[in-house]
Amino acid sequence: MRWTLVFLVVALIAAVLGFGGIAGASVGIAKILFFVFLAVAVISGVLTLLSK
């Protein structure tokens, strides 16, 4: 989750400074990392429930 926030902050700073390409790429990476984190959290929760 930390990397998602890092890329989001990089995207915001790049957008403020006018670097549109870098900002867009950083937002895309942040979205991908967020959904990967979400999927891992859901899978972990399901496996925890099934193991009890």
PDB file of N, CA, C and O in Angstrom, chain B, residues numbered from 101:
ATOM      1  N   MET B 101       0.827  -1.186   0.000  1.00  0.00           N
ATOM      2  CA  MET B 101       0.000   0.000   0.000  1.00  0.00           C
ATOM      3  C   MET B 101       0.877   1.256   0.000  1.00  0.00           C
ATOM      4  O   MET B 101       0.475   2.308  -0.498  1.00  0.00           O
ATOM      5  N   ARG B 102       2.067   1.128   0.562  1.00  0.00           N
ATOM      6  CA  ARG B 102       2.962   2.273   0.632  1.00  0.00           C
ATOM      7  C   ARG B 102       3.356   2.752  -0.769  1.00  0.00           C
ATOM      8  O   ARG B 102       3.405   3.955  -1.028  1.00  0.00           O
ATOM      9  N   TRP B 103       3.639   1.797  -1.677  1.00  0.00           N
ATOM     10  CA  TRP B 103       4.052   2.169  -3.024  1.00  0.00           C
ATOM     11  C   TRP B 103       2.930   2.865  -3.786  1.00  0.00           C
ATOM     12  O   TRP B 103       3.181   3.738  -4.616  1.00  0.00           O
ATOM     13  N   THR B 104       1.694   2.474  -3.498  1.00  0.00           N
ATOM     14  CA  THR B 104       0.558   3.142  -4.135  1.00  0.00           C
ATOM     15  C   THR B 104       0.534   4.616  -3.754  1.00  0.00           C
ATOM     16  O   THR B 104       0.338   5.486  -4.602  1.00  0.00           O
ATOM     17  N   LEU B 105       0.734   4.883  -2.477  1.00  0.00           N
ATOM     18  CA  LEU B 105       0.738   6.272  -2.015  1.00  0.00           C
ATOM     19  C   LEU B 105       1.943   7.039  -2.553  1.00  0.00           C
ATOM     20  O   LEU B 105       1.831   8.222  -2.873  1.00  0.00           O
ATOM     21  N   VAL B 106       3.091   6.375  -2.654  1.00  0.00           N
ATOM     22  CA  VAL B 106       4.282   7.033  -3.194  1.00  0.00           C
ATOM     23  C   VAL B 106       4.037   7.458  -4.640  1.00  0.00           C
ATOM     24  O   VAL B 106       4.333   8.596  -5.008  1.00  0.00           O
ATOM     25  N   PHE B 107       3.498   6.555  -5.466  1.00  0.00           N
ATOM     26  CA  PHE B 107       3.240   6.902  -6.859  1.00  0.00           C
ATOM     27  C   PHE B 107       2.149   7.954  -6.979  1.00  0.00           C
ATOM     28  O   PHE B 107       2.187   8.772  -7.899  1.00  0.00           O
ATOM     29  N   LEU B 108       1.182   7.954  -6.077  1.00  0.00           N
ATOM     30  CA  LEU B 108       0.147   8.977  -6.102  1.00  0.00           C
ATOM     31  C   LEU B 108       0.737  10.346  -5.789  1.00  0.00           C
ATOM     32  O   LEU B 108       0.390  11.331  -6.441  1.00  0.00           O
ATOM     33  N   VAL B 109       1.623  10.421  -4.800  1.00  0.00           N
ATOM     34  CA  VAL B 109       2.272  11.684  -4.456  1.00  0.00           C
ATOM     35  C   VAL B 109       3.169  12.155  -5.611  1.00  0.00           C
ATOM     36  O   VAL B 109       3.188  13.342  -5.938  1.00  0.00           O
ATOM     37  N   VAL B 110       3.904  11.228  -6.222  1.00  0.00           N
ATOM     38  CA  VAL B 110       4.739  11.582  -7.380  1.00  0.00           C
ATOM     39  C   VAL B 110       3.870  12.142  -8.497  1.00  0.00           C
ATOM     40  O   VAL B 110       4.244  13.118  -9.148  1.00  0.00           O
ATOM     41  N   ALA B 111       2.720  11.534  -8.720  1.00  0.00           N
ATOM     42  CA  ALA B 111       1.810  12.005  -9.771  1.00  0.00           C
ATOM     43  C   ALA B 111       1.293  13.409  -9.462  1.00  0.00           C
ATOM     44  O   ALA B 111       1.206  14.254 -10.353  1.00  0.00           O
ATOM     45  N   LEU B 112       0.956  13.650  -8.214  1.00  0.00           N
ATOM     46  CA  LEU B 112       0.455  14.980  -7.848  1.00  0.00           C
ATOM     47  C   LEU B 112       1.531  16.041  -8.015  1.00  0.00           C
ATOM     48  O   LEU B 112       1.263  17.124  -8.535  1.00  0.00           O
ATOM     49  N   ILE B 113       2.742  15.737  -7.577  1.00  0.00           N
ATOM     50  CA  ILE B 113       3.837  16.696  -7.705  1.00  0.00           C
ATOM     51  C   ILE B 113       4.157  16.944  -9.181  1.00  0.00           C
ATOM     52  O   ILE B 113       4.368  18.085  -9.593  1.00  0.00           O
ATOM     53  N   ALA B 114       4.192  15.872  -9.970  1.00  0.00           N
ATOM     54  CA  ALA B 114       4.473  16.020 -11.399  1.00  0.00           C
ATOM     55  C   ALA B 114       3.387  16.829 -12.094  1.00  0.00           C
ATOM     56  O   ALA B 114       3.680  17.626 -12.985  1.00  0.00           O
ATOM     57  N   ALA B 115       2.145  16.633 -11.696  1.00  0.00           N
ATOM     58  CA  ALA B 115       1.041  17.388 -12.305  1.00  0.00           C
ATOM     59  C   ALA B 115       1.147  18.871 -11.967  1.00  0.00           C
ATOM     60  O   ALA B 115       0.895  19.722 -12.820  1.00  0.00           O
ATOM     61  N   VAL B 116       1.517  19.182 -10.732  1.00  0.00           N
ATOM     62  CA  VAL B 116       1.654  20.582 -10.327  1.00  0.00           C
ATOM     63  C   VAL B 116       2.793  21.248 -11.097  1.00  0.00           C
ATOM     64  O   VAL B 116       2.698  22.417 -11.470  1.00  0.00           O
ATOM     65  N   LEU B 117       3.870  20.498 -11.333  1.00  0.00           N
ATOM     66  CA  LEU B 117       5.024  21.059 -12.038  1.00  0.00           C
ATOM     67  C   LEU B 117       4.863  21.045 -13.556  1.00  0.00           C
ATOM     68  O   LEU B 117       5.704  21.589 -14.271  1.00  0.00           O
ATOM     69  N   GLY B 118       3.790  20.429 -14.052  1.00  0.00           N
ATOM     70  CA  GLY B 118       3.511  20.464 -15.475  1.00  0.00           C
ATOM     71  C   GLY B 118       4.041  19.285 -16.273  1.00  0.00           C
ATOM     72  O   GLY B 118       4.071  19.344 -17.503  1.00  0.00           O
ATOM     73  N   PHE B 119       4.449  18.241 -15.622  1.00  0.00           N
ATOM     74  CA  PHE B 119       4.942  17.049 -16.313  1.00  0.00           C
ATOM     75  C   PHE B 119       3.786  16.066 -16.482  1.00  0.00           C
ATOM     76  O   PHE B 119       3.624  15.143 -15.684  1.00  0.00           O
ATOM     77  N   GLY B 120       2.992  16.269 -17.517  1.00  0.00           N
ATOM     78  CA  GLY B 120       1.773  15.484 -17.714  1.00  0.00           C
ATOM     79  C   GLY B 120       2.024  14.011 -17.965  1.00  0.00           C
ATOM     80  O   GLY B 120       1.282  13.165 -17.466  1.00  0.00           O
ATOM     81  N   GLY B 121       3.068  13.688 -18.737  1.00  0.00           N
ATOM     82  CA  GLY B 121       3.357  12.289 -19.051  1.00  0.00           C
ATOM     83  C   GLY B 121       3.748  11.494 -17.821  1.00  0.00           C
ATOM     84  O   GLY B 121       3.286  10.372 -17.616  1.00  0.00           O
ATOM     85  N   ILE B 122       4.597  12.083 -17.014  1.00  0.00           N
ATOM     86  CA  ILE B 122       5.033  11.411 -15.785  1.00  0.00           C
ATOM     87  C   ILE B 122       3.869  11.276 -14.818  1.00  0.00           C
ATOM     88  O   ILE B 122       3.724  10.250 -14.154  1.00  0.00           O
ATOM     89  N   ALA B 123       3.040  12.308 -14.736  1.00  0.00           N
ATOM     90  CA  ALA B 123       1.882  12.259 -13.838  1.00  0.00           C
ATOM     91  C   ALA B 123       0.916  11.161 -14.263  1.00  0.00           C
ATOM     92  O   ALA B 123       0.404  10.421 -13.423  1.00  0.00           O
ATOM     93  N   GLY B 124       0.670  11.056 -15.555  1.00  0.00           N
ATOM     94  CA  GLY B 124      -0.246  10.024 -16.054  1.00  0.00           C
ATOM     95  C   GLY B 124       0.283   8.626 -15.798  1.00  0.00           C
ATOM     96  O   GLY B 124      -0.464   7.731 -15.402  1.00  0.00           O
ATOM     97  N   ALA B 125       1.573   8.444 -16.024  1.00  0.00           N
ATOM     98  CA  ALA B 125       2.179   7.128 -15.791  1.00  0.00           C
ATOM     99  C   ALA B 125       2.136   6.767 -14.313  1.00  0.00           C
ATOM    100  O   ALA B 125       1.861   5.621 -13.958  1.00  0.00           O
ATOM    101  N   SER B 126       2.407   7.740 -13.452  1.00  0.00           N
ATOM    102  CA  SER B 126       2.403   7.476 -12.018  1.00  0.00           C
ATOM    103  C   SER B 126       1.003   7.126 -11.518  1.00  0.00           C
ATOM    104  O   SER B 126       0.844   6.254 -10.664  1.00  0.00           O
ATOM    105  N   VAL B 127       0.005   7.799 -12.044  1.00  0.00           N
ATOM    106  CA  VAL B 127      -1.376   7.489 -11.661  1.00  0.00           C
ATOM    107  C   VAL B 127      -1.736   6.078 -12.117  1.00  0.00           C
ATOM    108  O   VAL B 127      -2.386   5.335 -11.382  1.00  0.00           O
ATOM    109  N   GLY B 128      -1.321   5.708 -13.317  1.00  0.00           N
ATOM    110  CA  GLY B 128      -1.596   4.360 -13.818  1.00  0.00           C
ATOM    111  C   GLY B 128      -0.955   3.293 -12.951  1.00  0.00           C
ATOM    112  O   GLY B 128      -1.585   2.284 -12.633  1.00  0.00           O
ATOM    113  N   ILE B 129       0.298   3.511 -12.566  1.00  0.00           N
ATOM    114  CA  ILE B 129       0.992   2.555 -11.701  1.00  0.00           C
ATOM    115  C   ILE B 129       0.315   2.492 -10.333  1.00  0.00           C
ATOM    116  O   ILE B 129       0.155   1.411  -9.765  1.00  0.00           O
ATOM    117  N   ALA B 130      -0.079   3.646  -9.808  1.00  0.00           N
ATOM    118  CA  ALA B 130      -0.748   3.674  -8.501  1.00  0.00           C
ATOM    119  C   ALA B 130      -2.059   2.898  -8.543  1.00  0.00           C
ATOM    120  O   ALA B 130      -2.392   2.191  -7.591  1.00  0.00           O
ATOM    121  N   LYS B 131      -2.808   3.024  -9.646  1.00  0.00           N
ATOM    122  CA  LYS B 131      -4.069   2.285  -9.775  1.00  0.00           C
ATOM    123  C   LYS B 131      -3.821   0.778  -9.807  1.00  0.00           C
ATOM    124  O   LYS B 131      -4.511   0.010  -9.136  1.00  0.00           O
ATOM    125  N   ILE B 132      -2.832   0.369 -10.594  1.00  0.00           N
ATOM    126  CA  ILE B 132      -2.517  -1.055 -10.692  1.00  0.00           C
ATOM    127  C   ILE B 132      -2.110  -1.605  -9.328  1.00  0.00           C
ATOM    128  O   ILE B 132      -2.588  -2.661  -8.915  1.00  0.00           O
ATOM    129  N   LEU B 133      -1.234  -0.895  -8.632  1.00  0.00           N
ATOM    130  CA  LEU B 133      -0.775  -1.359  -7.318  1.00  0.00           C
ATOM    131  C   LEU B 133      -1.927  -1.411  -6.315  1.00  0.00           C
ATOM    132  O   LEU B 133      -1.977  -2.313  -5.480  1.00  0.00           O
ATOM    133  N   PHE B 134      -2.851  -0.451  -6.390  1.00  0.00           N
ATOM    134  CA  PHE B 134      -3.998  -0.461  -5.490  1.00  0.00           C
ATOM    135  C   PHE B 134      -4.868  -1.690  -5.715  1.00  0.00           C
ATOM    136  O   PHE B 134      -5.289  -2.340  -4.758  1.00  0.00           O
ATOM    137  N   PHE B 135      -5.138  -2.012  -6.984  1.00  0.00           N
ATOM    138  CA  PHE B 135      -5.985  -3.163  -7.261  1.00  0.00           C
ATOM    139  C   PHE B 135      -5.287  -4.479  -6.926  1.00  0.00           C
ATOM    140  O   PHE B 135      -5.939  -5.439  -6.514  1.00  0.00           O
ATOM    141  N   VAL B 136      -3.976  -4.529  -7.098  1.00  0.00           N
ATOM    142  CA  VAL B 136      -3.221  -5.723  -6.671  1.00  0.00           C
ATOM    143  C   VAL B 136      -3.314  -5.868  -5.160  1.00  0.00           C
ATOM    144  O   VAL B 136      -3.551  -6.968  -4.661  1.00  0.00           O
ATOM    145  N   PHE B 137      -3.130  -4.774  -4.425  1.00  0.00           N
ATOM    146  CA  PHE B 137      -3.251  -4.808  -2.969  1.00  0.00           C
ATOM    147  C   PHE B 137      -4.652  -5.250  -2.556  1.00  0.00           C
ATOM    148  O   PHE B 137      -4.805  -6.058  -1.639  1.00  0.00           O
ATOM    149  N   LEU B 138      -5.663  -4.728  -3.225  1.00  0.00           N
ATOM    150  CA  LEU B 138      -7.045  -5.085  -2.907  1.00  0.00           C
ATOM    151  C   LEU B 138      -7.301  -6.564  -3.152  1.00  0.00           C
ATOM    152  O   LEU B 138      -7.945  -7.222  -2.335  1.00  0.00           O
ATOM    153  N   ALA B 139      -6.809  -7.092  -4.258  1.00  0.00           N
ATOM    154  CA  ALA B 139      -6.994  -8.510  -4.570  1.00  0.00           C
ATOM    155  C   ALA B 139      -6.294  -9.397  -3.545  1.00  0.00           C
ATOM    156  O   ALA B 139      -6.851 -10.403  -3.105  1.00  0.00           O
ATOM    157  N   VAL B 140      -5.084  -9.027  -3.171  1.00  0.00           N
ATOM    158  CA  VAL B 140      -4.342  -9.814  -2.174  1.00  0.00           C
ATOM    159  C   VAL B 140      -5.062  -9.769  -0.829  1.00  0.00           C
ATOM    160  O   VAL B 140      -5.118 -10.779  -0.127  1.00  0.00           O
ATOM    161  N   ALA B 141      -5.608  -8.622  -0.466  1.00  0.00           N
ATOM    162  CA  ALA B 141      -6.333  -8.509   0.803  1.00  0.00           C
ATOM    163  C   ALA B 141      -7.591  -9.381   0.796  1.00  0.00           C
ATOM    164  O   ALA B 141      -7.891 -10.042   1.791  1.00  0.00           O
ATOM    165  N   VAL B 142      -8.324  -9.387  -0.315  1.00  0.00           N
ATOM    166  CA  VAL B 142      -9.534 -10.200  -0.398  1.00  0.00           C
ATOM    167  C   VAL B 142      -9.184 -11.687  -0.361  1.00  0.00           C
ATOM    168  O   VAL B 142      -9.828 -12.459   0.351  1.00  0.00           O
ATOM    169  N   ILE B 143      -8.175 -12.089  -1.121  1.00  0.00           N
ATOM    170  CA  ILE B 143      -7.765 -13.495  -1.118  1.00  0.00           C
ATOM    171  C   ILE B 143      -7.298 -13.922   0.262  1.00  0.00           C
ATOM    172  O   ILE B 143      -7.627 -15.016   0.721  1.00  0.00           O
ATOM    173  N   SER B 144      -6.537 -13.067   0.923  1.00  0.00           N
ATOM    174  CA  SER B 144      -6.063 -13.373   2.269  1.00  0.00           C
ATOM    175  C   SER B 144      -7.235 -13.517   3.242  1.00  0.00           C
ATOM    176  O   SER B 144      -7.240 -14.411   4.088  1.00  0.00           O
ATOM    177  N   GLY B 145      -8.216 -12.644   3.117  1.00  0.00           N
ATOM    178  CA  GLY B 145      -9.385 -12.731   3.987  1.00  0.00           C
ATOM    179  C   GLY B 145     -10.181 -13.999   3.758  1.00  0.00           C
ATOM    180  O   GLY B 145     -10.628 -14.632   4.715  1.00  0.00           O
ATOM    181  N   VAL B 146     -10.366 -14.380   2.501  1.00  0.00           N
ATOM    182  CA  VAL B 146     -11.113 -15.603   2.187  1.00  0.00           C
ATOM    183  C   VAL B 146     -10.374 -16.820   2.704  1.00  0.00           C
ATOM    184  O   VAL B 146     -10.983 -17.712   3.296  1.00  0.00           O
ATOM    185  N   LEU B 147      -9.061 -16.868   2.486  1.00  0.00           N
ATOM    186  CA  LEU B 147      -8.282 -18.009   2.967  1.00  0.00           C
ATOM    187  C   LEU B 147      -8.277 -18.094   4.494  1.00  0.00           C
ATOM    188  O   LEU B 147      -8.272 -19.191   5.052  1.00  0.00           O
ATOM    189  N   THR B 148      -8.278 -16.959   5.163  1.00  0.00           N
ATOM    190  CA  THR B 148      -8.347 -16.954   6.624  1.00  0.00           C
ATOM    191  C   THR B 148      -9.689 -17.502   7.100  1.00  0.00           C
ATOM    192  O   THR B 148      -9.745 -18.280   8.052  1.00  0.00           O
ATOM    193  N   LEU B 149     -10.766 -17.095   6.436  1.00  0.00           N
ATOM    194  CA  LEU B 149     -12.087 -17.593   6.821  1.00  0.00           C
ATOM    195  C   LEU B 149     -12.220 -19.083   6.550  1.00  0.00           C
ATOM    196  O   LEU B 149     -12.845 -19.801   7.330  1.00  0.00           O
ATOM    197  N   LEU B 150     -11.644 -19.551   5.460  1.00  0.00           N
ATOM    198  CA  LEU B 150     -11.753 -20.980   5.119  1.00  0.00           C
ATOM    199  C   LEU B 150     -10.906 -21.875   6.014  1.00  0.00           C
ATOM    200  O   LEU B 150     -11.206 -23.058   6.175  1.00  0.00           O
ATOM    201  N   SER B 151      -9.853 -21.316   6.593  1.00  0.00           N
ATOM    202  CA  SER B 151      -8.963 -22.139   7.410  1.00  0.00           C
ATOM    203  C   SER B 151      -9.485 -22.342   8.828  1.00  0.00           C
ATOM    204  O   SER B 151      -8.942 -23.164   9.566  1.00  0.00           O
ATOM    205  N   LYS B 152     -10.513 -21.623   9.219  1.00  0.00           N
ATOM    206  CA  LYS B 152     -11.046 -21.744  10.594  1.00  0.00           C
ATOM    207  C   LYS B 152     -12.042 -22.843  10.712  1.00  0.00           C
ATOM    208  O   LYS B 152     -12.580 -23.074  11.795  1.00  0.00           O
TER     209      LYS B 152
END
